[in-house]
């Protein structure tokens, strides 16, 4: 019942911009779980950096409130910041991985170079300790190997269940582009998961 009487996001933002810094705390409480969940989807379920990254998102959002004009929901605006922060972090990690790989290649000139040869927009291949992972694990791994633009659309539309309009606003693109990327991502996921689906169906009692 308390939520029904709580100020909406736009009103809280307006109060912050008017100088009431205490109005930001309810915004953080309201959206913290969603931001942490979104960060976790990008950086990994057990990533220790999730809380730090979420805190960075809210700090950046606070100092960027004057750029929120209410044309989209506060959630999609906040998720845009979250996605950008996560993508920057993933790029930083890829650069670090490449530097590490280059150093290793200098020490062992004929060693494998899995990171340097990874397709653009993808991270290094995830390890496969389990030859027959559960379907949910396989799906999560397949999503992690999508190119980042497609992965972002899948995370926001399918996992976070935002509308096409909110996904487009969060990614600063058009609804048509969102639908196109989602269609390509679904086709890729279907192709990668089809053998596992057939395996499961073949072992159904």
Beta strands, then each sheet from edge to edge (+ up, - down):
end
